[in-house]
Amino acid sequence: MADATLPLEARGISKVFTGGDGSELSILSGVDFHLASNEAVAITGASGAGKSTLLHVLGALDHPTAGEVLIEGRAVSGLDDETIAGLRNRSIGFVFQFHHLLREFTAVENVMMPALIAGMDQGAAHRKAEMILADVGLADRLTHKPRQLSGGEQQRVAVARALVNDPVVLLADEPSGNLDMETSGVLHDLLFTLRGRGDLSIVVVTHNYDLADRADRVLVMEHGRLQPRVVG
């Protein structure tokens, strides 16, 4: 029986890509994963091991070839695209290596977008975005466009955008991969400060071992499966 208290769970996830010549490439092979409330899990492993693919499947951005993903106890398979999009927008926040901010919009407008998509009225969305940007230390950058922000500031805007709908899970894919060491440390501090304020759970894919070591658990992707990291 599914444990509905788990923010995120995966059972037997496999992902196979088929090439143009009909050949098959297996990326994920029977992955089991669970995430507890307020838990932080880091996933490490070699480039090309399938870490980002798994994150996309966990966040319902991609469908597994086999297996099941449950978000807050609700199975994703069988849901239509509109329902999946609504579930994803409400329950999951995403932060990628590249911030993917819309260049023509200000910081506050970028952060408002998911709230507006979720049906929040413009005034409430603006107020919520202002509050979240203040939480990430950007209260004085509300009207700045991405080109007017540093790399670290742009990534903090991306974090704020991911959190504007109060998701239960934040999925972060190499969130500090394009930042220098000092700026990376600031971003890592921010992520774990935000986690410490409530019931936010985090899954972070990273090659940064300083970030991974801050997680409650570290898993390693090898041969399409997740294994606990062996210390020593």
MARNU-472060 format. One record per residue (C-alpha): residue number from 1; residue in three letters; x, y, z; chain. Coordinates in pm, whole numbers, plus 32768, in hexadecimal, padded with zeros to 4 digits. Example, Ala and Ser with C-alpha at 12.3 -4.5 7.8 and 13.67 -1.06 7.14 Angstrom:
// residues 2
+-----+------+------+------+------+-------+
|  nr | rest |   xx |   yy |   zz | kette |
+-----+------+------+------+------+-------+
|   1 |  ALA | 84CE | 7E3E | 830C |     A |
|   2 |  SER | 8557 | 7F96 | 82CA |     A |
+-----+------+------+------+------+-------+
END
This chain:
// residues 232
+-----+------+------+------+------+-------+
|  nr | rest |   xx |   yy |   zz | kette |
+-----+------+------+------+------+-------+
|   1 |  MET | 8000 | 8000 | 8000 |     A |
|   2 |  ALA | 8083 | 815A | 7FA8 |     A |
|   3 |  ASP | 80EF | 8233 | 80C5 |     A |
|   4 |  ALA | 8033 | 8375 | 8078 |     A |
|   5 |  THR | 8110 | 8437 | 8169 |     A |
|   6 |  LEU | 823C | 8417 | 8081 |     A |
|   7 |  PRO | 826B | 854F | 7FAD |     A |
|   8 |  LEU | 830E | 8485 | 7E97 |     A |
|   9 |  GLU | 8338 | 8315 | 7E4C |     A |
|  10 |  ALA | 83AC | 8247 | 7D23 |     A |
|  11 |  ARG | 8381 | 80D1 | 7CF4 |     A |
|  12 |  GLY | 843A | 8003 | 7BF3 |     A |
|  13 |  ILE | 8485 | 8125 | 7B0A |     A |
|  14 |  SER | 851F | 80C8 | 79BD |     A |
|  15 |  LYS | 8567 | 81AF | 7899 |     A |
|  16 |  VAL | 85CB | 8133 | 7743 |     A |
|  17 |  PHE | 8612 | 8219 | 761C |     A |
|  18 |  THR | 85E8 | 8197 | 74BB |     A |
|  19 |  GLY | 86D2 | 821B | 73B0 |     A |
|  20 |  GLY | 8679 | 826C | 724B |     A |
|  21 |  ASP | 8707 | 811E | 71DF |     A |
|  22 |  GLY | 862B | 8065 | 72D5 |     A |
|  23 |  SER | 8741 | 801F | 73CD |     A |
|  24 |  GLU | 86EB | 803F | 753D |     A |
|  25 |  LEU | 87B2 | 80ED | 764C |     A |
|  26 |  SER | 8753 | 809C | 77B3 |     A |
|  27 |  ILE | 8791 | 81C5 | 789B |     A |
|  28 |  LEU | 86CE | 8165 | 79D4 |     A |
|  29 |  SER | 869D | 7FFE | 7A44 |     A |
|  30 |  GLY | 85A5 | 7FB4 | 7B59 |     A |
|  31 |  VAL | 85E8 | 80E8 | 7C2E |     A |
|  32 |  ASP | 853B | 80F6 | 7D80 |     A |
|  33 |  PHE | 853D | 8240 | 7E3B |     A |
|  34 |  HIS | 8487 | 82E4 | 7F5A |     A |
|  35 |  LEU | 849A | 843F | 7FEE |     A |
|  36 |  ALA | 841F | 8494 | 814A |     A |
|  37 |  SER | 8387 | 85DC | 81B7 |     A |
|  38 |  ASN | 8494 | 86E6 | 81F1 |     A |
|  39 |  GLU | 85A5 | 85F7 | 817E |     A |
|  40 |  ALA | 86C7 | 865E | 809D |     A |
|  41 |  VAL | 8758 | 8556 | 7FB7 |     A |
|  42 |  ALA | 8884 | 8586 | 7ED3 |     A |
|  43 |  ILE | 88B9 | 84B2 | 7D9D |     A |
|  44 |  THR | 8A19 | 849A | 7D11 |     A |
|  45 |  GLY | 8ABF | 83CA | 7C04 |     A |
|  46 |  ALA | 8B7D | 83DE | 7AC0 |     A |
|  47 |  SER | 8B0D | 84BC | 79A3 |     A |
|  48 |  GLY | 8A16 | 8401 | 78C8 |     A |
|  49 |  ALA | 89B5 | 8310 | 79DE |     A |
|  50 |  GLY | 8847 | 8378 | 79CE |     A |
|  51 |  LYS | 882C | 846C | 7AF0 |     A |
|  52 |  SER | 877C | 857F | 7A2D |     A |
|  53 |  THR | 869B | 8481 | 7981 |     A |
|  54 |  LEU | 862F | 83FF | 7AD4 |     A |
|  55 |  LEU | 85EB | 855F | 7B52 |     A |
|  56 |  HIS | 8510 | 85A7 | 7A23 |     A |
|  57 |  VAL | 844D | 8466 | 7A5F |     A |
|  58 |  LEU | 8427 | 84AE | 7BD2 |     A |
|  59 |  GLY | 83A3 | 8608 | 7B82 |     A |
|  60 |  ALA | 82AD | 8587 | 7A7C |     A |
|  61 |  LEU | 8360 | 8642 | 7967 |     A |
|  62 |  ASP | 8397 | 84F4 | 78B9 |     A |
|  63 |  HIS | 82E8 | 83A4 | 78C0 |     A |
|  64 |  PRO | 839B | 8267 | 792E |     A |
|  65 |  THR | 83A1 | 813E | 7843 |     A |
|  66 |  ALA | 8337 | 8068 | 796C |     A |
|  67 |  GLY | 82F2 | 80A1 | 7ADB |     A |
|  68 |  GLU | 822C | 819F | 7B9F |     A |
|  69 |  VAL | 8261 | 82F9 | 7C31 |     A |
|  70 |  LEU | 8186 | 8372 | 7D4F |     A |
|  71 |  ILE | 8175 | 84E1 | 7DB0 |     A |
|  72 |  GLU | 80DB | 8512 | 7F09 |     A |
|  73 |  GLY | 8055 | 83B0 | 7EED |     A |
|  74 |  ARG | 7FB0 | 83EB | 7D9C |     A |
|  75 |  ALA | 801D | 830F | 7C7A |     A |
|  76 |  VAL | 807E | 83DB | 7B48 |     A |
|  77 |  SER | 803F | 82C9 | 7A46 |     A |
|  78 |  GLY | 7EE7 | 82D2 | 79B1 |     A |
|  79 |  LEU | 7EBB | 8447 | 79E9 |     A |
|  80 |  ASP | 7E82 | 8522 | 78B9 |     A |
|  81 |  ASP | 7F84 | 8629 | 785D |     A |
|  82 |  GLU | 7EBA | 874B | 78EC |     A |
|  83 |  THR | 7E90 | 869F | 7A3D |     A |
|  84 |  ILE | 8002 | 8644 | 7A48 |     A |
|  85 |  ALA | 8061 | 87AC | 79F8 |     A |
|  86 |  GLY | 7F84 | 882B | 7B11 |     A |
|  87 |  LEU | 800E | 872E | 7C0A |     A |
|  88 |  ARG | 8172 | 8784 | 7BA4 |     A |
|  89 |  ASN | 8139 | 88FB | 7BBB |     A |
|  90 |  ARG | 809A | 88DF | 7D12 |     A |
|  91 |  SER | 8177 | 87D9 | 7DB9 |     A |
|  92 |  ILE | 82CE | 87E4 | 7D10 |     A |
|  93 |  GLY | 83C7 | 8900 | 7CEC |     A |
|  94 |  PHE | 84E6 | 88E7 | 7BF4 |     A |
|  95 |  VAL | 863D | 898B | 7BF2 |     A |
|  96 |  PHE | 8724 | 8939 | 7AD1 |     A |
|  97 |  GLN | 8892 | 897A | 7A8B |     A |
|  98 |  PHE | 8828 | 8A8D | 799C |     A |
|  99 |  HIS | 872C | 8B78 | 7A39 |     A |
| 100 |  HIS | 8644 | 8B8B | 7908 |     A |
| 101 |  LEU | 85C3 | 8CE2 | 796A |     A |
| 102 |  LEU | 84FB | 8D9F | 7866 |     A |
| 103 |  ARG | 85E1 | 8EB7 | 77F3 |     A |
| 104 |  GLU | 84D0 | 8FB4 | 77A8 |     A |
| 105 |  PHE | 8433 | 8F9F | 7902 |     A |
| 106 |  THR | 84A7 | 9028 | 7A50 |     A |
| 107 |  ALA | 8505 | 8F51 | 7B79 |     A |
| 108 |  VAL | 83B2 | 8F79 | 7C1D |     A |
| 109 |  GLU | 82FE | 8F2F | 7AD5 |     A |
| 110 |  ASN | 83CA | 8DF2 | 7AA2 |     A |
| 111 |  VAL | 8377 | 8D7A | 7C00 |     A |
| 112 |  MET | 8206 | 8DC9 | 7BD2 |     A |
| 113 |  MET | 81E1 | 8CE6 | 7AA2 |     A |
| 114 |  PRO | 819D | 8B97 | 7B4F |     A |
| 115 |  ALA | 80A8 | 8C3D | 7C3E |     A |
| 116 |  LEU | 7FE7 | 8CD9 | 7B1F |     A |
| 117 |  ILE | 7FE2 | 8B8C | 7A68 |     A |
| 118 |  ALA | 7F55 | 8AEF | 7BA7 |     A |
| 119 |  GLY | 7E35 | 8BE8 | 7B9D |     A |
| 120 |  MET | 7EA3 | 8CE6 | 7CA1 |     A |
| 121 |  ASP | 7E2D | 8E46 | 7C52 |     A |
| 122 |  GLN | 7F35 | 8F3E | 7BE3 |     A |
| 123 |  GLY | 7F3A | 900E | 7D20 |     A |
| 124 |  ALA | 7F61 | 8EE1 | 7E04 |     A |
| 125 |  ALA | 8068 | 8E49 | 7D1F |     A |
| 126 |  HIS | 812E | 8F8F | 7D23 |     A |
| 127 |  ARG | 8123 | 8FA1 | 7E9E |     A |
| 128 |  LYS | 818A | 8E34 | 7EC0 |     A |
| 129 |  ALA | 82AA | 8E63 | 7DCB |     A |
| 130 |  GLU | 8325 | 8F96 | 7E88 |     A |
| 131 |  MET | 831F | 8ED4 | 7FCE |     A |
| 132 |  ILE | 83DF | 8DAB | 7F3F |     A |
| 133 |  LEU | 84E2 | 8E8C | 7E9B |     A |
| 134 |  ALA | 8516 | 8F38 | 7FE9 |     A |
| 135 |  ASP | 8547 | 8DDF | 8086 |     A |
| 136 |  VAL | 8661 | 8D97 | 7F92 |     A |
| 137 |  GLY | 8703 | 8EEB | 7FCD |     A |
| 138 |  LEU | 868F | 8F9C | 7E93 |     A |
| 139 |  ALA | 8597 | 909A | 7F1A |     A |
| 140 |  ASP | 865D | 91AC | 7E6B |     A |
| 141 |  ARG | 8662 | 90F9 | 7D1A |     A |
| 142 |  LEU | 84EE | 90D6 | 7CD5 |     A |
| 143 |  THR | 84EA | 91A7 | 7B98 |     A |
| 144 |  HIS | 8639 | 9133 | 7B0F |     A |
| 145 |  LYS | 863B | 905E | 79D6 |     A |
| 146 |  PRO | 871D | 8F2B | 79BF |     A |
| 147 |  ARG | 882F | 8FE4 | 78FE |     A |
| 148 |  GLN | 8846 | 90DA | 7A21 |     A |
| 149 |  LEU | 8881 | 8FC5 | 7B20 |     A |
| 150 |  SER | 89BA | 8EFF | 7B75 |     A |
| 151 |  GLY | 89C2 | 8D88 | 7B3A |     A |
| 152 |  GLY | 8982 | 8D44 | 7CA9 |     A |
| 153 |  GLU | 8861 | 8E3A | 7CB3 |     A |
| 154 |  GLN | 87C5 | 8D9E | 7B7E |     A |
| 155 |  GLN | 87D4 | 8C48 | 7C22 |     A |
| 156 |  ARG | 8735 | 8CD2 | 7D5F |     A |
| 157 |  VAL | 8619 | 8D5A | 7C89 |     A |
| 158 |  ALA | 85F7 | 8BFB | 7BF9 |     A |
| 159 |  VAL | 85E3 | 8B6E | 7D5B |     A |
| 160 |  ALA | 84D9 | 8C6E | 7DB6 |     A |
| 161 |  ARG | 8412 | 8C14 | 7C7E |     A |
| 162 |  ALA | 8427 | 8AA2 | 7CDD |     A |
| 163 |  LEU | 839B | 8AEC | 7E38 |     A |
| 164 |  VAL | 8289 | 8BE9 | 7DEA |     A |
| 165 |  ASN | 8175 | 8AE1 | 7DEE |     A |
| 166 |  ASP | 81ED | 8A4A | 7F39 |     A |
| 167 |  PRO | 824D | 88F7 | 7EA6 |     A |
| 168 |  VAL | 8288 | 87CD | 7F87 |     A |
| 169 |  VAL | 83BA | 8762 | 7EBC |     A |
| 170 |  LEU | 84D5 | 882A | 7E20 |     A |
| 171 |  LEU | 8593 | 8775 | 7D0D |     A |
| 172 |  ALA | 86E2 | 8816 | 7CBE |     A |
| 173 |  ASP | 87C1 | 87A7 | 7B9F |     A |
| 174 |  GLU | 8927 | 8824 | 7BCB |     A |
| 175 |  PRO | 88A0 | 896B | 7C5D |     A |
| 176 |  SER | 89FC | 89FD | 7C96 |     A |
| 177 |  GLY | 8AA4 | 895F | 7B69 |     A |
| 178 |  ASN | 8AE1 | 8AAD | 7ABD |     A |
| 179 |  LEU | 8B41 | 8B73 | 7BF3 |     A |
| 180 |  ASP | 8C91 | 8BBA | 7C93 |     A |
| 181 |  MET | 8CE8 | 8B1E | 7DE2 |     A |
| 182 |  GLU | 8C82 | 8C47 | 7EB9 |     A |
| 183 |  THR | 8B38 | 8C7F | 7E05 |     A |
| 184 |  SER | 8AF2 | 8B0A | 7E10 |     A |
| 185 |  GLY | 8B1B | 8B0E | 7F89 |     A |
| 186 |  VAL | 8A1F | 8C2A | 7FA7 |     A |
| 187 |  LEU | 8924 | 8B68 | 7ED3 |     A |
| 188 |  HIS | 8957 | 8A27 | 7F9A |     A |
| 189 |  ASP | 8921 | 8AE5 | 80DF |     A |
| 190 |  LEU | 87E0 | 8B75 | 804E |     A |
| 191 |  LEU | 8755 | 8A22 | 7FE8 |     A |
| 192 |  PHE | 878A | 898A | 813E |     A |
| 193 |  THR | 870D | 8AC0 | 81F4 |     A |
| 194 |  LEU | 85CA | 8AAC | 812D |     A |
| 195 |  ARG | 85B4 | 8937 | 8173 |     A |
| 196 |  GLY | 85DD | 897D | 82E5 |     A |
| 197 |  ARG | 84B5 | 8A6A | 82F4 |     A |
| 198 |  GLY | 83A4 | 896F | 82AC |     A |
| 199 |  ASP | 8340 | 882B | 8206 |     A |
| 200 |  LEU | 8400 | 8856 | 80C2 |     A |
| 201 |  SER | 84B3 | 871C | 804B |     A |
| 202 |  ILE | 85D8 | 8732 | 7F5A |     A |
| 203 |  VAL | 8670 | 864B | 7E57 |     A |
| 204 |  VAL | 87B0 | 86D9 | 7DC6 |     A |
| 205 |  VAL | 887E | 8646 | 7CAC |     A |
| 206 |  THR | 89DF | 86C2 | 7CD1 |     A |
| 207 |  HIS | 8B4F | 8687 | 7C91 |     A |
| 208 |  ASN | 8B9C | 8777 | 7DAF |     A |
| 209 |  TYR | 8BFB | 86A3 | 7EDA |     A |
| 210 |  ASP | 8BE4 | 87CA | 7FCB |     A |
| 211 |  LEU | 8A75 | 87E6 | 7F6D |     A |
| 212 |  ALA | 8A3C | 866F | 7F73 |     A |
| 213 |  ASP | 8AD3 | 8651 | 80CF |     A |
| 214 |  ARG | 89CA | 873C | 8158 |     A |
| 215 |  ALA | 88B1 | 864F | 80F7 |     A |
| 216 |  ASP | 8812 | 8554 | 81E3 |     A |
| 217 |  ARG | 885E | 843C | 80EC |     A |
| 218 |  VAL | 8947 | 841C | 7FC3 |     A |
| 219 |  LEU | 88F3 | 8326 | 7EAD |     A |
| 220 |  VAL | 89D0 | 82CA | 7D89 |     A |
| 221 |  MET | 8948 | 8280 | 7C2D |     A |
| 222 |  GLU | 8A01 | 8156 | 7B9A |     A |
| 223 |  HIS | 8998 | 806C | 7A81 |     A |
| 224 |  GLY | 883B | 80FE | 7A7C |     A |
| 225 |  ARG | 87FA | 80CA | 7BEE |     A |
| 226 |  LEU | 8819 | 8192 | 7D30 |     A |
| 227 |  GLN | 8903 | 8116 | 7E3E |     A |
| 228 |  PRO | 8956 | 81AD | 7F93 |     A |
| 229 |  ARG | 8AA5 | 825D | 7F90 |     A |
| 230 |  VAL | 8BB1 | 8190 | 8039 |     A |
| 231 |  VAL | 8C81 | 8265 | 8126 |     A |
| 232 |  GLY | 8DE7 | 8204 | 8170 |     A |
+-----+------+------+------+------+-------+
END
